[in-house]
Amino acid sequence: MNWLIKNPLDYFKFPDFKKKPVFNFIANRSGPYDGSVTLTRDRVYIVPTKAGLMFALLLLTLLIGSINYEKNLGFILTFLLAGVGNIVLLSTWRNIAGLELKRTQSQPVFAGKDATFNVQLVNQQLIDRYSIAISHNGIEFDVIDCSANSTTQIQFKVTSKTRGWLNPGKFRLYSEFPTGLFVAWTWVDLSMACLIYPYPDKDITMPTFEHSNEGENDSTKRGQENFSQLRKYHHGDNINHISWKALAKTDELFSKEFSGSSPVTNWINWNEIPAKNDEQRLSIMTALIINAENNNQHYGLKLPNKTIQPDGGTNHYHLCLSTLALY
């Protein structure tokens, strides 16, 4: 059963709390924190949901009726339900109180895509946590359970608009378990960030590669013509050079090495890119990097303030894109 179908009370949605001075003290205790925080009792808040308000109204009606008609059974039922409500309130609060939240590294994305932010929930207590949800800007993204003495990941997404570092700010962690009568919640800012690469241009109509023939016939360099040998895979090697047959036989990753002519070197040169402005130029260079990597080319990057020597592979690919993102 999903206890978190709707956000319980509209006035608790982030970021509208900035417009309500009564919640300023909560915002001041929500961070930013340096990567991790433990949800101590002063950081977890609890309020009744709409169902909880109806339950309170029912108790009030039963109490008034019992007093008016002097019904002892009515008093017993009213106080029994009130006791159950108190137990439920404490259970809901304990469902997220005591959790430790830790940020994890976010994978870079291109501008216009959704950046995914993962949060680790570390439960060091001997109680299971159920139906814990996370939201950002009032939109619920994920609902998970967290077993006793375990670590679980929960995530939310933010749509990126421009290149550079994206900081999502505060997110909301909450739970209505076990009855949906109350919602325990907190706002947290873990100083998370995701690197956003420039948007790759889709319409490249002019030649933009500056070719270099250095080492074209040097048979001592690694090339792409004749297979030479297998070596153990190193992080960042081109995925297209992985020997899948060797993996099937040995359960180890090996990369293929080639001899013969060295691969053609392509320079992606800032000054050779025709564009209306710097952002369009960065967008075109991003598309060229993607194209060169997909075609197993060695490519270098020339910017007004930096030059990256030609190379290939995953590490070089992300280095070039990161340089453009932070230009």
C-alpha angles and dihedrals in degrees: 000000000000110000093183106063095132138022100258106221124018094212091064094059117120132264095020090077088085088070092055114070091198089072098046092098089056092051091051091056094047098081149199091243126186099253102303143043137173117229099235120181093269091057098052119078130188133198134166120265123223088272089050092053090051089050090052090049090051091052091050091050092049091049094050091046092049092050093046096048096030093233114167092194088055091055091049092051093046095050092042091054091045089054091050089050091054091051090049091049092054092045092052092049093048091051091080104012112106096025118134115222121206130180122230130202115278121221115241118252136187121262112275094032128104114266112216119218118195123202122194116222109205112196109190095168131091095247129091119235120215137196098003111173135194128205139176125201089355095305118119114222112169141014120195143165122231119205124214115281093007142112123233133179125228124182145196133187135226124192110237120223108176137022122265131053117343116205112191094196118203124006129190124239116190147151138198096189131164105020109358091239093113136027121213112200147161139190117226136181111195095178090250122175138183125197112234117206120213116271109265113241113241098200113060108162104161129066109258107168119106104207125215125194097195110141092004093146100028104126093188093069125080110267139171104244112073125034110240111173148316122259133177114280117260122202108265097030116141107273090218090065095058114117104228092182090058089048091054091051102041106019087233130111118244130179124216119237123204134201132200126063115011117244118271111267118227124195117208098206123195092209093052096054114100108217142143094233143356095270093055090047091053089048092053092047090051091054090049092052091051091048093048093049092048089053094048092243127155108237139174133201127230117192128168091255103025143034124202114198118235117274140131140226137074097295093051090046093055092042091057094045092047090052091053092046092055097038 
